[in-house]
Amino acid sequence: MSNHKNVNALTAGGVLISLGIVFGDIGTSPLYTLNAIFTTILGGKQDINPLNVLGVLSCIIWTLTLQTTVKYVIITLRADNKGEGGIFSLFSLVRKKAKWLVVPAVVGGCALLADGIITPSITVTSAIEGLTNKFDVPVIPIVLTILTILFVIQQFGTNMVGKLFGPVMFVWFAVLGVVGVSYVIKDFSILKAFNPYYAIHLLATNKLAFLILGGVFLCTTGAEALYSDLGHCGRNNIRISWIFVKLTLILNYLGQGVWILQNSGSYVPGAKMNPFFQIVSSQFQIPMVILATMAAVIASQALISGSFTLIAEAVRLNLWPKIKIIYPSVSKGQLYVPSINWMLWIGCCGIVLLFQKAERMDAAYGLSITIAMLMTTILVSFYLRSRRFPKYLIALFFFTYVIIEGTFLISNLTKFLHGGWVTVMIGSLLFTVMWSWFVARKIKNRFVKYVEIEDYYEILTELSSDESVPKYSSQLVYLTSANFKTEIESKIIYSIIQKEPKRADVYWLVHVDVMDEPYTMDYKVEFLIPGKLIRIDFRLGFRIEQRVNLLYRKVVEELVKNGEIDITSQYTSLNKHKIAGDFRFVLLEKHLSKFTKLSFYERQIMDYYFILKKLSLSEERSFGLDSSYVDVEKVPLIFVTPDDIELHRLPV
């Protein structure tokens, strides 16, 4: 809890870190937003005039105010799960309110992952295209090289590089503001854009309003990442730094607006006439491209790290197959997921090669993140309800943002055929994985049969002392899904007593409960049969690595130290030398019998689940167990008993 308070404490260092971690995505949006909007306007055979420019800028200003400031900075940051944010942290806070809330959580998580593929592509490409103002350079090879280097270095951890993020982004935002002001002072009439009348007038009278909104939405695409990084920076630091960030962003947009008005007759949207680079003096073009590239890399890094965290949480919440997760440094939140890293790299390179230019990538950008924002709105509404907010305020919040984000969604749907299908396809594929994994677990749990463990106390005690049965292991450990100490899966009893009688000095049952809090690390020990049958319940937060082997060993060491158990080997030759007995884990791996009766839908889900399971980490590796002392027993998901078969005996 103290760490939580420290993170939330307002400090100069915390504000600087927030600039580097939180605002990379939204901070690089001036690179491409106005270019995308005026590509739409000119493509629709409309002229650039003061009303259009003021209307567009007014839409941007009020989108940043209503969507980013009010919804995320003021309201959503309140949904603080012991210092952590993000859609799965939010889901953990509200999932007990309604079972169906897993749907918006899964949809939102998949949409954010899809966004993690398009963001690095568009930001890096936009930055490098700035070189085309002065030089004829091969943009695509340079972009692919930068992206490849970025993904290669992930495996080494980004702790050292991360320390540079804050100062670089501070310089970036300061330059955005200064460059913007240099043009605003040339035409103060651009300040009329603060009047919402111009936004309303544009939306009400312009026949391209919906298409324009699709471009306007690009200015707020990083808002979801802002909430996801709550745990790294703290609510107060994010809120204060946003004041500075928002001011510099608006000043830069206004400066670009002045340049567009001044060059309305000759402006042709594209890489060579990007208003972002046009408002920079010619002698500073190269430094600006370098700074923009650094900002783009930082924005990409934030999205990549966010994707790793998102997947790690999904694994803990049983929404994603168990995959290899590496911790390159001891820093909190530093993790590396190889499979996701290279999936993102392939996706980013594919996007760059498919669309070639940043202006074409605009068409694929925004659609998936709009869906994620809508899902967050649903979850935040339930969070506010759980915190006893007045119902009329919750209704006002919900309907306001469903209308705003629904409008953005409809406007972004116009991009579907022009590239939006890419992120929808990626998000849909990710959804099939998450949803199938979640539903399969529900189906499996439905067929798990539990028995009263007390009924087996006597036979387990006798089996442990029966020297006519070869000793299987001194300490025999089973992982159990039974939530109550009075129950045990019938398959475990079958494994110990019937399949192959397993004599052991001590039988252990280990149960892992994933808690709604992020960093809980508690355990409880129950001596069901003193000295013979012991149960350990671990309560781990959804951001804690489930290294069952190390956790179990740690608990056993403490029990031995306290004199609560004796794990000395009972073999005569070893006992006199006080040598500890051997340990053995038995994992029960379920398979789907061809005799299993499932509906067509459930059969397809389970078939897909077992394909994913083959591609994922094995149970022993996912729990950090050494395969040399793990036995895996295959058991059918559903036992078919003779009672299920009807036979008729014929007379002789």
N, C-alpha and C positions, 0 to 999 in steps of 0.2 A: 504493500500500500504506500509505503514511503516513496518508492520509485515512481509510483503513479503521481504523487503530489509533486515530486521534483520535476517530472516532465511537464506538468501543468503550470509550474511556476514561470512567471513572466521574466525572462532574462534577455540581455542583448545577444548572448550566444544562441539562445533558443530561437530568437527571431531570425538570426542569420542562417541557422540550420534549416529553418522553415523555408526560407527563400530557395535554398539549394535542393531540398527534398520534395516539397509540396507543390511548388508552382511551376515546375519545368514544363509540363504539358500546356497549361493555360497561358504560360508566359511566352511560349513560342507561337501562339495562334496569330499574332499580327503578321507573321511571315507569309501567311496564305489566305487569311479571311477575306480582306477587301478584294484581293485579286479574284477570288472565287465568286464573290457577289457580283462584281462588275463584268465578269465573264458571262454571267447569267443575263444581266441587264442588256449588255450590248448584243449578246446572242439572241435576245428576244426583240431585236430591232428597235430598242429604245435609246434615246439620247441621254447623255450625262448632263443633268441640270441641277441647280441648287436644291430643288425639292427632293430629288432622288437621293443626292448625297447626304443631305441633312436627315432624311428619313431613314436611310441605312445606318448612319452613325447613331441616331436616336434609338433605333432598334438594338444596336450593340450595347449602348450605355445601359438601357433598361433591362436587357437580358442579363448583363453582368450584375445588375442591382437585384432584380427579382430572383433569378435562377441561382447565381453563385452566392451573392451576399446574404439574401434573406433565407433561401432554402438551406443552403449548405453551411455557410459560416455562422449564421445566427441560430438556426433550428437544428439541423442534422448533427452538428458537432456536440449537441447536448446528449445524443445517444452514445454515451461513453461506457464501453464495457471494460471496466477496471483499467481504463487508460487506453484501450484499443478501439480502432474504428474499422470501417470496411463492411461490405455487404454481409459477409459471413459472421462477423462479430455482431452486427445488428440482428441477423437471423437468430443467433444464439440467445439474444436478449428476449426475443418475442416468440420463439418456436413453440413454447408451451401454451400460447394463447390460442393457436389454431393449427391443426396438422397440415392444412393446405398451404401454409406460408412457406413450405419448402419449395413450392413451385416458383414464386417470385424470386426466392433466394437463388435457386439453380439457374433460372433464366437470366437474372442479373449477373451472376458470376460468369456464365458463358459469354454474355455480351461484353463484359469487361476484358475477358481473355481475347476475344476477337479484336477488341480495340487495341490490345497490346501488340497486335501484329501490324496494324495500319499506322499507328502513331510514329514509331521510329522511321518508317518508310517516308512518310510525307514531310516530317520535320527536317530530316537530314537532306532529302532531295531539294526542298525549298531553300535551305541554306546554301547548298553547293551551287544551285542555279543562279545565285547572286553573282557568281564569277562570270556568267555569260554576258553581263553588262559591258565588260571590258575585254574578256578573253574568249577565245573559241576553245573550250575545254571539253573533254569527254565526261559528261556528268555521271552517266550510269556506272562506269567502272569505278569512279571515285566513291560514289555512294555505296556500292557493293563492298568496296574495300573497307570503308569506315564501319559499316554494319558488321562485317565479318570480324574485324578487330574487336569491336564492342562485345560481341557474343563470345569470342574466344577468351577474353579476360574475365568473364563472369566466374569461371571455375577457381580463380585465384582470390576471390573476394574483392569487394570494392570499398573496404574500410578506409584505406589511405586516400584513394581517389575522392571518396565522399567528403573528405575534409576540405577539398578545394571547391566543392559544389556551391557552398554558401557565398563565398567572396566573388566567384565568377558570376553567379546569378544576380548578386547585388549590383555588380558593374553592368550586367546586361539590362536590368530594369532601369538603372540610373540613365544609361545611354538611350533607352527607349523614350524616357521622359524628356531628356534634353533635346534629342532630335525632333521629337514631336512639338515641343515648345518653339523650336526655331522656325517652324512653319505656322504654328497657331498665331504667333505675333504678326504674321504677314496678312492675316485676315481674321479678325476677331468675330466676324459674323458666324464663323463655324461653331461658336459656343452656343448658338441657338439649338444645336442638337440635343442639349440637355432637356429641352422642352419636349415632353412626351407627345405633344400634338403632332410633331413631324412623323413619329413612328406610327401613330394611329392613322394619320392621313395617308401614309404610304401603304399600309395594310388594307385600308378601306377603298382606295382608289386605283392602286396599281394592279393590273391584270396578272403581273408576274409575282404577286405578293408571296404566294406559297413557295415558289422556287427561290425567291430572295431569302425567305426565312431559313431554307435549307443551308444557305451560306452563312447567314447570321449565327446559326447555332454553333458554327465552328469556333466562335469566340469563347464558348463556355465548356468545351469538351473536357477540359481538365478538372472540372468541379468534382467529379466522382472520386478522382485520385486524391483530391484535397482531404476528403473524409477518410479515405483508406490509410493515410499517413498520420492519422491522429496520434497513434501510439509512439511515433518517432519524435514528435515535436510538441505535442500538448495543445490543448484548445486555445489557451490565451496567446501563446506565441503565434499560432496560425492566424488568429483574429487580428492581432496588431499588425503582423506583416502584410496581411491582405489589404490593409488601408493603403500602404505604400505601393503594393503591386497593382491594385486597381487604378490608382491615380496615374501611374506611369503608362499602363495599358491604354487608358482612355486618352491621355495626351498624345500617345503615338497614333492611335486611330484618327484623332482629330487632325494631326499633322498630315497624315496620309490623305485625309479628306480634302484638306486645302490644296495639296499638290494635284489631286485628281480634278478639282474644280479649275485650277489654273491651266491644266493640260487636257481639258475635256475634249478638245477637237482632235488631238493627236494620240490620246491614250489608247493603247491596244493591250488589254490584259494578257499576261504571259510572263515567262521567265525573264525576258529581256526588258520588260517595262513593269516590273513588280514595284508598286508604290512604296513598299517597305524600304527597298534599296534606293529608290529614286530620291527620297527625302534626305539621304545621306550625302554629304559633300563628296565630290569625286576623289579627293585625296585620302578620304577615310573609307573608301569602298572595300579595299582588301582587308583592313583590320575588322570592318563590320562583318564581312563574310566569315572571317576566322572566329569572331565572337559569336555569331549566329550558329556556326557549326558546333562550337563548344556548348552553347545553350541547347541545341538540338540533341546532342549526345547525352547531356544531363537529363533532358526530358525523356529520352529513350530509356536511359538507365533506370529512372524512377518507375516507368511502366514495366520494365523487365523485372525489377525487384518486386514490384507489386504483384506481378503474375506468379512469381515464385511463392510469395506469401499466401496468395489466394489458393493455389493448388495445395500447399502444405495444410492449410486449414480444411480444405475440402477432403483431404485424405483422413485427417483426424475425425471429421464429422461423418465419415463413411459415405461421402458423395463422389469419391474418385478412387480408382484402383490404387493399391499400395505401390508406390514407386520410390526409386532411390532418391534420397534427399541428403545433401552434403552440407556440413557447416564449416566453411572455409576459415572462419575466425571466431573468436569468443564474443564478439560484439552481439548485443541483443538484436534479433531480427535479421542477422546476416545468414542467409542460406542460399544454396545453389541446387537447382533441380535439373540435372543434365537432360532428361527427355524433353522437358518443357523448353529449356534453353534452345535446343537444336530445332525443336518444332517451330519456335518463334523465328529463328534465323531463316529456316526454309520459307516460312510464310512471308517474312519481310522481303527477302530476295525475290520471291515470286511476285509480290506486289510491285516492286520496282521494275522488274522485267516485263510484267504485264502492262502496266500503265505508262512507263517511261518518263512521264512528266508529272510534276506536283499538281498542276491544274486538273489533270485527269484523275489523280488520286482523290481530289476533293469529292468526286462523285461517289467514291466508296466510303468516305469518312462521315461519321456522324450518326448513321442509321443505327448501328449496334449500341452506341453509347446512349442514344435517346431511350432505347428500350431499357437499358440498365437504370437510367434515372427514374423511369416510370416505376420500376420494381422497387427502387429505394423509397419512392413516395409511399407505396403501399406499406412497406415494412415500418417506415417512420411513423405513419399514422397509427399503427398498432402499438408502437413504442410509446407514443404520446398518450394513447388510451391506457396503457399499463401504468403510466405515471399520473393518472387521474387528472389529466388536463380537461378543461370544460369541453363537452361534446361539440358545442357550436364552433369552438376554435379548431378542433380536430377536423370537423367537416369543412370549415373555411380553408384550412391548409390543404386537405385532400382534393377538394374540387378545384381550387385555384391551380394547383400544380398538375392535376390530371388534364385540365383544359390547356395550360401552357405547354406541357410536354407532349400532350396528345396532338396539339397543333404542329409542334416541331416534328413529331413522328410522321404525321401526314405529309408535311412538306419534304421530309427526308425520303419518304417512300417514292417520291418522284425521281429520286436518284437510282432506284432499284436496277433498272435496265442499263444504266450508264456506269455501273460498277458497284452499286450498293449490294448486289447479289453476292459479291465475294464475301463480305463480312457476315451476311445472313447465312450463307452456306457454311462458313467456318463456325459461327456460333451454333448453328443447328447440329453440326457434327459433334461439337463439344457437349451439347445438350443431350444427345443420345447416349453418350458415355456416362455423364453424371446421373441422368434419370434412370438408366438401366441398372447402374450400380446400386442406386438407392432402392429401387423397386425390388431388385433381386434379394437384397438383404431383408426386406419385409416379407417376401415369399419364403425365404429360408427360415426366418424366425417363426413363421406360421406353422412350420412342420417340426420345430424343435419340441421334443417331448421331455418334460421334466418329471422327476420322481422325488419323493421325500427322502432326503439323505439319511435321516435317523433310522430308516428301515434297514440300512446297510452298515450301521455302526458295528454290530456284532461280527458280521462276516468279514469286514475289513480288518478288524482287530485280530480275528483268528487267522486270516490269510497272511497277515504280517508276521505271525509267529509260527506258521506252518513250514517246517524245514523240509517237508517232502516236496514242496514246490521250489524250484530253483529261484534264487533271488534275482530279480530283474534289475533293481537298482537300490542303492541305499536311500536316496531321496528321489521320489518320483513326482514330477510336476505336470499338472494339466491346466490348460487355460480354459476357464469356464465363462459362459455368457449369462449364467444364472444371476439375477440381481439380488436374490435373497439367500441368506446362509442356510436356510432350511431346505433348499432345492439343489438338484444337480441334474445335468442332462443324462438321460437314460443311456446315451451312446458312450459316455465316460464310464458308467458302471459296467456296461457291456464290455468295454475295452479292458477294464481291470479284472473282471471276474470271469467272463466267458470266452472272449475272443482268444486270449492267451493269458491265463492267470498270471498276474504280475505282483509278485511279492516284493515289498519294500519296507524299510524300517519306518519311514515317514512318508505319508501321501500329502501332497500340497495342491491346493486349488487356488489359482491366481485369476483375479477378475479385474478388468480395467474399465472404469467409468469415465467417459469424456464429459467434463463439466462445461457449463456455459461461460464460466470465467476463463480468461485466456491463459493465465500462468499458475493455476492451482497445482500444488504437488503435495498431496496428502495420502496417507495410507492408514489402514485399520487391519489388525490381526485378530482372528477368532480361532481359539483352540477348540475345535469341534470334538475331537477325541484326544485328550491330553497325551502329547508325545507320539501320536499316531496319525491324526488327520488335522491339518491346519489350513485355514483359508486366509488369503491376503487380498484385501480390496484396495486397489489404487484409484485415487481420484485425481485425474490429470486434466489440466486446462487444454482447450482445443489448439493451443499453440505450442504445447509441450511434446517433444519427440518421445514416442512410446518405446523406449529402449527397455523392454521388459526384463531382459537378461541382467542388465546392470542394476535396475531398480530392485529386482528380486534379490540379487546378491547383497545389495546394500541393506535390505530389510533383514535378511538372514544373519548378516554380520552383527547388526544391532541386537537381534534376539539372542545370539550366542553371547555377546558381550554382557547383556543384562542377565544371563543365566536362565533365560526362559526356555531354551531348547538346547539339546545336545546333538550335534551332527557328527560326532566321532563314529568312525566305521565300526560296525558290529562284528566284522570278521576278526577272529581271534588274533591272527598274526599282525593285523593293522591296529587293532584296538589298544594293544599294550603299548604301542608307540604313539598313541593319541593322534592318529592320522584321520583327517576328515573323510567321510564317506563320499562316494561319487553321486553326481546329480544327473538326472535324465529328464528331458522334456518330451512329452508325447503330444503331438498335434493331430487332431482329427480333421482330415481334409474331405469335404463333402463332394460327391459327384452325383450327377443326375441319372438315375436309373431309367432305362427305356420303359419300365413298367409304371413310372410315376404318372399319376393322373393330374394334368394341369390343363388349363384352358389354352387355346391357340396363342393368345396374347402373352400369357405367362410363360409358355414354352419358348416363344421367341425371345422374350426378355432373358430367360435363364440360359438359352443357347448363346446369346450375345454376351452375357455375364461370364460364362465359362471361357469364351474366346478372350475377353479382356483379362480374365484371371491368368490365363496362360502367358499373356504379354506383360503382366505386372510382376512385382516382386513376390517371391514365395513367402509363406507365413513366417518361416524361421528367420529369413533375412529382414523382413519388415519389422519383426520384434527384436532384432539384434541378437538372435540366438546363434551359437556356434553349431553348425550342422553335424559336427562330430559327436555331439551328445543330444541330438534330437531325432526322435523316431516319428515318421509321418504315417498315419494309418488312414487308408481310404475307407470312407463309409458312405453308403447311399444317403441322399437327401431325405428320402422317405423309405422306411422299411416296408416291404410288402410281406405280410404275414400269411400263413395258411388260411386264416379266417377270411381273407379277401378272395379266396379261390373257391368256386363251387364245383365239386366233382360228384358224379353219380356212379356208384359201384354197380356193375352189372352182375346178375346172378350167374353162377357157373352152370 
